[in-house]
Amino acid sequence: MVNTSLGPEKQDPRDKIFGLLMEDMKANGVTVDEVDLVVLTHVHRD
């Protein structure tokens, strides 16, 4: 899995915790057991 680590709402204040990875995976029929590797491509907000 490739994850941008940015979350769905780029314009949120920097102190707000956000991200819907687990919910998005479930909505797309992907289970945690199916993921062997996660590549984070952008681990901070600009």
Beta strands, then each sheet from edge to edge (+ up, - down):
strand 1: 2-3
strand 2: 39-40
sheet 1: 1+ 2+
end
